[in-house]
């Protein structure tokens, strides 16, 4: 899986440690979006033919195509269901999150 | 040969990731794919609007490339400045892209955009059209269509929501005799990505107007975003076209339109429309298409 990871955020200890002006590092994530989700997409890898439609249409880009089978980054999936709806073979099911 | 983009040729690396846009956001998909096509050496300028509000939440930063928030009215001007700065520093092989919403393009940022096109600065300007000011809580913009309910055009006994049609932004931009302009939809993603590629290769200003549904503002289910954007094109309420070398070209000319009612009825912003309102929308659509089919090539 090649997706940006959460970085540990430390409050600057002194005023000098703050960035100059309103700037910050790019590719810097300190919180995940998994809590937004009510349903999570689960791929049936036996049915999946790797057409990559879900990879293309995901607004959050959480579907990784680099491995032998598709992988979902559940840290950032918001459970919108676009992938399941767009999948022509219907091999993505939306499963209720239980916690 | 021009690179053709599809899910297979697209890089796996995400350049816009971990943003806080609502689930099923069409606009964030447009930004995500445009960034992938433009590549890691793209410099982005975003005015106030959803896309800057969801990605620049200090210390979160969803872009993995250089990006800046501009004053609301000056996406075009800031992008121009960035292009000039890159040229002055001798940094080559880069692209400057402006991502503004419909309000930031058609209302508030129109003069800065017009200036940039006039100077023919080497920038790509992408207008994410979700048909209202969504970031501030759904107010009418110049690109809100007739009959759409927003907080500033409430629907009631006297008015059917917005009483104006969409401003014709694509043709306003084309009237500048811009190097390249196109309309696109997140329902036709390959078409959109290839237009971004064309814009990337264009020397001078290029403009892409991408139609992107907003589940929060339009009141539709999150999973139908892409479907809805496709339906809008199929029913004729949006169109895919290009302008280059002084000529308009219609990319998609459906023989028969899909049902406008089917498109409208799944969105709560159009829930209140009467059959007369729908007839008026269809009538306006037909007038627009008659003109496009007469004057534009296919």
HADDOCK unambig.tbl for C-alpha pairs under 7 A between the chains (distance, minus, plus):
assign (segid A and resid 2 and name CA) (segid B and resid 13 and name CA) 6.87 0.50 0.50
assign (segid A and resid 3 and name CA) (segid B and resid 14 and name CA) 6.88 0.50 0.50
assign (segid A and resid 24 and name CA) (segid B and resid 59 and name CA) 6.71 0.50 0.50
assign (segid A and resid 25 and name CA) (segid B and resid 61 and name CA) 6.98 0.50 0.50
assign (segid A and resid 26 and name CA) (segid B and resid 61 and name CA) 5.35 0.50 0.50
assign (segid A and resid 26 and name CA) (segid B and resid 62 and name CA) 6.93 0.50 0.50
assign (segid A and resid 26 and name CA) (segid B and resid 63 and name CA) 5.78 0.50 0.50
assign (segid A and resid 26 and name CA) (segid B and resid 64 and name CA) 4.95 0.50 0.50
assign (segid A and resid 26 and name CA) (segid B and resid 65 and name CA) 6.18 0.50 0.50
assign (segid A and resid 26 and name CA) (segid B and resid 66 and name CA) 6.76 0.50 0.50
assign (segid A and resid 27 and name CA) (segid B and resid 61 and name CA) 5.67 0.50 0.50
assign (segid A and resid 27 and name CA) (segid B and resid 62 and name CA) 5.73 0.50 0.50
assign (segid A and resid 27 and name CA) (segid B and resid 63 and name CA) 5.62 0.50 0.50
assign (segid A and resid 27 and name CA) (segid B and resid 64 and name CA) 4.11 0.50 0.50
assign (segid A and resid 28 and name CA) (segid B and resid 60 and name CA) 5.37 0.50 0.50
assign (segid A and resid 28 and name CA) (segid B and resid 61 and name CA) 4.98 0.50 0.50
assign (segid A and resid 28 and name CA) (segid B and resid 62 and name CA) 6.67 0.50 0.50
assign (segid A and resid 29 and name CA) (segid B and resid 18 and name CA) 6.85 0.50 0.50
assign (segid A and resid 29 and name CA) (segid B and resid 60 and name CA) 4.72 0.50 0.50
assign (segid A and resid 29 and name CA) (segid B and resid 61 and name CA) 6.10 0.50 0.50
assign (segid A and resid 29 and name CA) (segid B and resid 62 and name CA) 6.84 0.50 0.50
assign (segid A and resid 30 and name CA) (segid B and resid 60 and name CA) 5.87 0.50 0.50
assign (segid A and resid 52 and name CA) (segid B and resid 7 and name CA) 5.88 0.50 0.50
assign (segid A and resid 53 and name CA) (segid B and resid 7 and name CA) 6.80 0.50 0.50
assign (segid A and resid 56 and name CA) (segid B and resid 7 and name CA) 5.49 0.50 0.50
assign (segid A and resid 58 and name CA) (segid B and resid 29 and name CA) 6.86 0.50 0.50
assign (segid A and resid 59 and name CA) (segid B and resid 24 and name CA) 6.28 0.50 0.50
assign (segid A and resid 59 and name CA) (segid B and resid 25 and name CA) 6.21 0.50 0.50
assign (segid A and resid 59 and name CA) (segid B and resid 26 and name CA) 6.66 0.50 0.50
assign (segid A and resid 59 and name CA) (segid B and resid 28 and name CA) 5.73 0.50 0.50
assign (segid A and resid 59 and name CA) (segid B and resid 29 and name CA) 4.15 0.50 0.50
assign (segid A and resid 60 and name CA) (segid B and resid 17 and name CA) 6.43 0.50 0.50
assign (segid A and resid 60 and name CA) (segid B and resid 18 and name CA) 6.94 0.50 0.50
assign (segid A and resid 60 and name CA) (segid B and resid 29 and name CA) 6.97 0.50 0.50
assign (segid A and resid 61 and name CA) (segid B and resid 14 and name CA) 6.76 0.50 0.50
assign (segid A and resid 61 and name CA) (segid B and resid 17 and name CA) 6.81 0.50 0.50
assign (segid A and resid 64 and name CA) (segid B and resid 12 and name CA) 6.58 0.50 0.50
assign (segid A and resid 65 and name CA) (segid B and resid 12 and name CA) 6.28 0.50 0.50
assign (segid A and resid 66 and name CA) (segid B and resid 12 and name CA) 6.54 0.50 0.50
assign (segid A and resid 76 and name CA) (segid B and resid 18 and name CA) 6.01 0.50 0.50
assign (segid A and resid 78 and name CA) (segid B and resid 23 and name CA) 5.51 0.50 0.50
assign (segid A and resid 79 and name CA) (segid B and resid 23 and name CA) 6.81 0.50 0.50
assign (segid A and resid 80 and name CA) (segid B and resid 23 and name CA) 4.81 0.50 0.50
assign (segid A and resid 80 and name CA) (segid B and resid 24 and name CA) 5.04 0.50 0.50
assign (segid A and resid 80 and name CA) (segid B and resid 222 and name CA) 5.37 0.50 0.50
assign (segid A and resid 80 and name CA) (segid B and resid 223 and name CA) 5.56 0.50 0.50
assign (segid A and resid 81 and name CA) (segid B and resid 222 and name CA) 6.81 0.50 0.50
assign (segid A and resid 81 and name CA) (segid B and resid 223 and name CA) 4.59 0.50 0.50
assign (segid A and resid 82 and name CA) (segid B and resid 24 and name CA) 6.51 0.50 0.50
assign (segid A and resid 82 and name CA) (segid B and resid 222 and name CA) 6.98 0.50 0.50
assign (segid A and resid 82 and name CA) (segid B and resid 223 and name CA) 4.14 0.50 0.50
assign (segid A and resid 82 and name CA) (segid B and resid 224 and name CA) 6.43 0.50 0.50
assign (segid A and resid 85 and name CA) (segid B and resid 223 and name CA) 6.14 0.50 0.50
